[in-house]
Amino acid sequence: MSRTDPSVRLTEEIARQLDQLGDRLSALPAREAAQVLARVLEPDEGVLSRVTALMVAGAHFVKDHAERGALPAEVWLALGRAANELHDIVLDLDEHTDTLRTLHTPPAPAAAPVPTAAPLVVRRHR
């Protein structure tokens, strides 16, 4: 595949944008950074899940080639293991995505305390 192949160009563009996102993340205010991280970690539509799906597709592709003898079986095993581990990471991080979402949600304004009746104490002076 040449560098002019659309798939190679797309891969390079995605890598460049991920680098750019990483650079921006460190400069964002905490709430915005949390919002970005929550989106990256979103278990169904997030960046990490999509990278995992890409690795799964790659493992299937490599498996077919390994079964025909075009690639060593070790390549398929390594790619399959990486896809499985990424999937496990997505599941582990899923429980923390809500925490990140709540961090980027501005706190509700504190309501003024409702006045409560206080017992009056009368002191007698003798």
C-alpha positions as CSV (number, residue, x, y, z in Angstrom):
1,M,0.0,0.0,0.0
2,S,1.3,3.4,-0.9
3,R,1.0,6.6,1.1
4,T,-1.5,7.8,-1.5
5,D,-3.9,4.9,-0.7
6,P,-7.0,6.4,0.9
7,S,-7.0,3.9,3.8
8,V,-3.4,4.8,4.6
9,R,-4.2,8.5,4.4
10,L,-7.2,8.0,6.6
11,T,-5.1,6.1,9.2
12,E,-2.5,8.9,9.2
13,E,-5.1,11.6,9.6
14,I,-6.8,9.7,12.5
15,A,-3.4,9.3,14.2
16,R,-2.6,13.0,13.7
17,Q,-6.0,14.0,15.2
18,L,-5.5,11.7,18.2
19,D,-2.1,13.4,18.8
20,Q,-3.8,16.8,18.5
21,L,-6.5,15.7,20.9
22,G,-3.9,14.5,23.4
23,D,-2.1,17.8,23.2
24,R,-5.3,19.8,23.7
25,L,-6.5,17.6,26.6
26,S,-3.7,18.7,28.9
27,A,-4.6,22.4,28.3
28,L,-8.3,22.1,28.9
29,P,-10.1,23.2,32.0
30,A,-11.0,20.2,34.3
31,R,-14.7,20.1,33.3
32,E,-13.9,20.1,29.6
33,A,-11.1,17.6,30.0
34,A,-13.5,15.3,31.9
35,Q,-16.1,15.7,29.1
36,V,-13.5,14.7,26.5
37,L,-12.4,11.7,28.5
38,A,-15.9,10.6,29.1
39,R,-16.6,10.7,25.3
40,V,-13.3,8.8,24.6
41,L,-14.3,6.1,27.1
42,E,-18.0,5.8,26.1
43,P,-18.5,2.1,26.0
44,D,-20.6,2.0,22.8
45,E,-19.7,5.0,20.8
46,G,-16.4,6.2,22.3
47,V,-13.0,6.3,20.6
48,L,-11.5,3.5,22.7
49,S,-14.5,1.2,21.8
50,R,-14.0,2.0,18.1
51,V,-10.3,1.3,18.3
52,T,-11.1,-2.0,20.0
53,A,-13.6,-2.9,17.2
54,L,-10.9,-2.0,14.6
55,M,-8.5,-4.4,16.4
56,V,-11.1,-7.2,16.4
57,A,-11.6,-6.7,12.7
58,G,-7.8,-6.8,12.2
59,A,-7.6,-10.0,14.2
60,H,-10.3,-11.6,11.9
61,F,-8.4,-10.5,8.9
62,V,-5.1,-11.8,10.2
63,K,-6.7,-15.1,11.3
64,D,-7.9,-15.8,7.7
65,H,-4.3,-15.1,6.4
66,A,-2.8,-17.2,9.2
67,E,-5.0,-20.1,8.4
68,R,-3.9,-20.0,4.7
69,G,-0.2,-19.9,5.9
70,A,0.3,-16.3,4.6
71,L,1.1,-15.0,8.1
72,P,2.5,-16.8,11.2
73,A,-0.1,-17.9,13.7
74,E,1.7,-15.9,16.3
75,V,0.6,-12.7,14.6
76,W,-3.0,-13.7,14.8
77,L,-2.7,-14.8,18.4
78,A,-1.0,-11.5,19.4
79,L,-3.5,-9.4,17.6
80,G,-6.4,-11.4,19.1
81,R,-5.0,-11.1,22.6
82,A,-4.6,-7.3,22.1
83,A,-8.2,-7.0,20.9
84,N,-9.4,-9.1,23.9
85,E,-7.4,-7.0,26.4
86,L,-8.6,-3.8,24.9
87,H,-12.2,-5.1,25.2
88,D,-11.5,-5.9,28.9
89,I,-10.1,-2.4,29.4
90,V,-13.3,-0.9,27.9
91,L,-15.4,-2.9,30.3
92,D,-13.2,-1.9,33.3
93,L,-13.4,1.8,32.4
94,D,-17.1,1.7,31.7
95,E,-17.9,2.0,35.4
96,H,-15.9,5.2,35.6
97,T,-17.4,7.0,32.6
98,D,-20.4,8.2,34.7
99,T,-18.0,9.7,37.2
100,L,-16.3,11.7,34.5
101,R,-19.6,12.8,33.1
102,T,-20.7,14.1,36.5
103,L,-17.4,15.9,36.9
104,H,-18.0,17.9,33.7
105,T,-21.6,18.7,34.6
106,P,-21.7,22.0,36.4
107,P,-23.1,21.7,39.9
108,A,-26.6,22.8,40.4
109,P,-26.8,26.2,42.1
110,A,-27.2,25.9,45.8
111,A,-30.7,26.8,46.8
112,A,-31.0,29.4,49.5
113,P,-31.7,27.7,52.8
114,V,-35.3,27.8,53.8
115,P,-35.8,29.8,56.9
116,T,-36.7,27.7,59.8
117,A,-38.4,28.8,63.0
118,A,-36.0,28.9,65.9
119,P,-37.3,28.6,69.4
120,L,-37.1,31.8,71.3
121,V,-35.4,31.6,74.6
122,V,-36.4,34.2,77.1
123,R,-34.1,34.6,80.0
124,R,-35.4,35.9,83.2
125,H,-33.3,38.4,85.0
126,R,-33.7,38.3,88.8
